Amino acid sequence: MPQKLALLGGRPIRTCSFTPWPLFGKAEENRLLRALRTGKWGRLHGPEVAEFERRFAAAHGCKHGIAVANGTVSLRIGLLAAGLRSEDEIIIPPYSFFSTASAVVETNMVPVFADVDLGTFNLDPGAVEAAITPRTCALIPVHFAGQSADMDALMAIAKKRKLFVLEDAAHAHGASYKHRHVGSLGHLASFSFQSSKNLTAGEGGILTTNNYKLAERCRSIQNCGRVPDGLWYEHHIISGNYRLGEFQGAVLNCQLGRLEAQAKRREANGKYLAARLSRLPGVHPQKRPAACTRHSYHLFMLRLEREAFGAPRAAVLEALQAEGIPCSAGYGFSLHRQPFFRHKAFGPFLATAAARLDYRQTHCPNSDLICREQGVWLEQRLFLGPRSDMDDIARAFEKIFENREALNRWSRNR
């Protein structure tokens, strides 16, 4: 006889907490105090951000790193640096955080949504091909959850169509594709250091590239339009002060020292859990192509098919939480269904293009299905503990599957 679900009064699988986030210690404290005591708190005068830029870029196979205030502004700077024409189109996935789309609008470009692959959660190259028009100028592939997009296929499309490629690598610190570092695969890449990210200083972002001219443009935009040989009060392009501060640089230098060991632990745990959960009917962990040679597991993603598993997602999530497993459904709806797009609330942007745009006509069934009823997220901190933590997660899923009929009755009668 199966154990009674904790949701229905049984004993939970897990009563202790998972690994907290962020992880920090004396190294961060000492480095912050050192930065504080120098009195050089800004990027222009202190050494911390400059050191971090060099180290992070090198760790991701790039010659140049430009640290900025956050991962939204890094996307916007990247698009500005590309020199694209106003109100041209940029293809993006609908299954991503709002910033992937808002940064496009804030550079006065038109987001065009191409659906994701149902198995990988990443941009589908076939959908990208179908979305290209004479106005298309760029792609933003998102390495969702920390798994690299199909970059060979996307770069081949970009080369054929002469499109700029900006990687959205906000989830993908330390990830690799065919043993090449994510962040070095497109023309330019954007990372985030927001609080939940695998590498964090609370806020922050960085752009990486191997293209000197792109790097110089990004650095100028980040620094009020200044150029290396110009006067201090000489400003060449639309820009602002988007610099990262020295305190964040100090924390990031320490956190970067932790990243490799953490990435290995997440990778091992993520692979193990995926293998266990894939044995259950209707549970589909993120499909991992052979080209993904390291997954950063910012999220552990899976799809839950109600018919095959035998219970609806909402009830399964409540049951998992009652068993002591933190989880969520993720995005409530695809980006093109956000009120921002339905109401075309673009502010001063897209003044001409807005009249011809109707995002209600956008068709991305895979993204919609994941959002509406199938997506399940487990956050990255869960994967920093011992393998026994993965066993607890797997046992919780197994327990819920064994009790699916009771869970269905609870769900119908609640």
N, C-alpha and C positions, 0 to 999 in steps of 0.2 A: 504493500500500500504506500503511495507517495506521501512524502512529508507535507503537512499542511502549509499553505502559503502564509508568510508573515502578514500579508495584506488582510488575510482572513483569520488572523489570530494565532498563527503558528510561530515557530521560532525562526528568526532571520538567519540567513547564511552567514552574515557578517555583522559584527557589532563594533569593530574597531575602525578607525579612520584610515583612509589611504594616505599616501605621501602628500604632504602639504606643498603648496607652490606660492611664491618662489622659494627656492633653496638658496641660502646665503649663510655667511659666517664671518669670521674674523678678517678674512681677506678683503671682503667688501667694506667692512667697517674701517679697516686700516687705510684702504685706498681712498675712501671718501674723506677721511680725516686729513690725509695728505693733500688732497686737492683743496679742501677747505683752507688749510693753513698756508697754502701758497698765496692765497688772495687772487689767484688767476682763475676765475670761475667761468669765463666765457671761451668759446671755441677759438677765438682770434688770438688769445694770449697763453692758454694752457696747453699741455702736451697730451692730455688723455684722449680727446676725440681724434686727434691726428693719428695717435698710435692705434686706436681701435679701427679706424678706417683702413689702415694698412693691413692689420692682422685679419680683419673680417674679409676683406677683398681677397687676400692670399688664400684664406681657408676655403673660399668659394671659386677658386680658379680664375680670379680676375686681377688686373693690374690697377684698377681704380675703384675706390669706394668714397662715396659722398654722403656723410651722415646728416640727417635732417630731423625736424621736430617730431614727425610721426610717419606712419606708413600710408596715410592718405595723401599727405603733401608730397611724399616721394613719387607716388603715381602721377600726380599732377605735374610735378617738375619734369619727370621723364617724358611726358607727352609734350610739354612746352619745348623741351630740348630737342625733340625730334623735328621741329620746324614744320608741322603739319598745317594744312590749309583749314581755315575756319569753316565749320559746319560740314566738314567731310565726315565719313562714317568709320567707326572703330568697332570691330566685332569682339564681343565679350560673352562669357557664359552667363546664363541666368541664375545659376546656382553658385552664389558667392556673396560676400558681404557687400553692403551698400556702397562702400568706397570705390570698389572696382568700377561702378557705374557713375557715381557722383563726380569722380575725378575727371571722367571723360566730359561730362557736361560743363564742369568748371573750367575746362580748357576750350569751351565753345565748340565741342565736337559732338557728334550724334552717336549714342550707343545703339548698336544693332546686336540683338541677342541670337546666338546660335546654340542649339541645345547641347546638353552634356550626354555622354555615353552612360547608359543606365548601370553598367557594371562598375566603371571606374570613377564616376562622378566628375570626370574631367571633360573639357571641351572636345566635342566630336569633330574630327577633321572633315568628315562628309557634310556635316551641318554647316561648317565654316564655308566650304566650297559653295554650298547652296545659298549662303547669305551674302556672298560678294556681289557688289554692284559697281558701276563706274565711279561711284563716290568713295568706295572703300579705300582707306589709306593705312590701316594698322590693325593688329590683333593684340589682345591681351589674354594669353592663356594663363589660367590660374592653376597652380599646382595644389589642387584641393586636398586638404587634410594632411598635406606633406608628401603626397605622391605625385611624381612628375607627370605632366601632361605628355601627349604623344608628340614630342618636339620635332622629331625627324619629319613626320608628316606635315606638321604645321609650318616648319621652316621651309619645306619644299614648296608649299602653297605660297608662302610669303615671297620666296625668291622668284617664283613664276610670275606673281602678280605685283612685284615690287612694293611689298608692304613692310612697314615697320613693325617689329615685334618687341613688346614690353612684357617681360615675365612678371606676373604677380606672384611673388614667392613669399607672401606674408606668413604662410604656414610651413615653409619648406627649408628652414635653417638646417644645413648639413645634409640635405637630401642629394641624391645623384641619379642620373639617367645615363644608362650605358657607361657607367663609371666616369661620367663627366658631371661636374658640379652644377646643380641647379643654381641659377644666378649668372651662369656664363654661357647659356645656351641661345638666348635671343640677342638682340642688339643692346638691350639694357634690361636691368631687373630691379624690382622694388621689394624690400623686406620691411617687416614691422617688428618693433620691440615693445608693443603694447603689453599690458599686464599678463594676459593669458598666454602669450607666445612662448615658444620653447627657449628663446633667448630674450630676456626682458630687462628693462630698466624702468618699468612703469609706463613709459611712453618712449617714442623715438622711432626712427626709420633709417634706411640707408639705400642708396642706389649703387649697383655694381655694373661694371662694363669693362671690356677690353679695348674700347674705342676711345682714343685720346680726345678727339674733338667733341664727342658726346659728353665725356667726363668734364671737360672744360666748360661746356655750356651749362651742365647741371650745377657745377660749382659756382658759376656766375649767378644763376637764378637763385641759388641757395643763399647768396651773399650780396643781395641788393644790386645785382647787375654789375658788380665790379669785375675788372679783368686784371691779370697779374701785373701788367706794366702800367696800369692806369693810376690816376690820382685817387685819393681816398674818396673824395666827393665827386666821382665821375661814374655815371651809371649808364650802361649800354643797352639793356633790354628790360622788358617787363619782368619783375622779380620781386623779392622781398627778403626779409630776414627769416630764413627757415633753418638756421643753424641749431645744432644740438649743443647742449651745455656740458661743461666739464664734469659735473657731478654724475650725470648719466653716463658720460664716457668712462668714468672711473668704475662704475658698477658694471658696465658692459665688458670692460676689459677682464674683470674677474669672472663674469658669467661665461664669457667666451672660453675661458680656461676649463670650465665645467662641461661645455657643450658636447665634446666628443664622447666622453664616457656616458653621458646621459643619452646621447643619440644611439649608442650601441645597446644600451639597456632597453630603450623604447623599441628598437628594431627587433630585438630578440623576443621581447614580451608580446609585441604586436603580431609577429609571425606565429607564435605559439597559440595565442588566443584565436586568431583567424582559423587555424587548423582545427581547433576544438569546436568552435561554433559552427563551422561549415558542415559539421556532421548532422546538425539539427535540421529537420524539414522547414523550409521557408525562411531560414536565416542565411543571408548572403553578405558576408564581409566584402568590403571594397575589393573588386577584382584587381589583382596585381599582375601587370604584364612583366615579362622577363626583362624588359628595358628598364624597369624601376630597380636599380641596383642598391639604392637605400631609400627607404620610406622614413620620413622624420616623425610620423605619427603625432602630429599636432592634434589630430583627432583620430580615433579609431571609428571608422564609418562602417555601417552595415545597413542593408535593406531588410525589412521584415514583411514578408508576404502573409497577409492575414489568412487566406484560404489554406495555404500549406502549413502554416504554423498552428493555426487553430484558435487564434485570439487576436483582437485588434491592437494596433500599436499603442493607443492611449492607455489601455488597461495593462499592457505589458510593461510600459514605462513606470506606471504606478507600482506595479508588483516588484519591479527591479529596485526601485527606490526603497520600498518597504524591506527588501532583503539586504539593504545596506550598500547598494550599488548606485553611485551617482550617474545620472544619464539624462539625456534630453532628446527632443525631436528635432532640434536645430531650427532652421528657417521655417517660418510659418507659411510662406509662399515665395514663389520665384520673384526675382528682381523686377521683371517687367510688370508684375502685378502690384508692386508697391504703389501707395497713393501718389508718391512723387511722380511716377510715370503715368498713372491713370489720369491725373489732373494736370500733367505737364507743368508742374510747379518749378520751372527752371529759372525763376528770377529774371535777371537781365540777359541770360544766356539763350542761345538758339532762337533769336528773335525772328529770323526768316524761316528757319527749318521747322519750327514748332508747328506751323500751320499744316504741314504735310504729314506730320507724325501722328500715328494712332497705335499706341502700344497695346490696345485691346485686341488688335489683330495678330499680335505675336503668338506663335504656336510653338511651345517647347514642352511637349507632353512628358518627357522623361523627368525633367526638372520638376514639373508640377506634381507628378506622381510621388517623387521622393519627398517633396515638401508636404503634400496633402496627407499621405498615409503610410509611407514606408521608411523614411529616414530615421536612423537612431545614431546618436553621437555619444561617445565616451571620451572624456578629455585627457589630454596628454599626461597629466600628473599621475593618473592611475597606472601608467606604464613604467614608472620609475621605481617601483617596489620589487619584491622578490616574485618568483614564479608562482608562489602560493597565492598571491593576489589575483593572478590570472585564473587560477583554479577556482577561486571564490566567484569570480565573474561568470565563468563557464558553468559552475554548479548552479548559480542563480538562474541562468537561462534554462538549464536542463530541468530544474525544479518547476519553473513556470510552465515549460512545455508539458511536463507530466501532469500538471494541474490545470491544463488549458480549459477543460470543460467547466471546472469550478470557477475559473476566472471569467469565462464567458457568462456564466449565470450571474456572477457579481456585477459584471459590466452592464448586463441588460436590466438588472433590478435596482441599480444605484439611483 
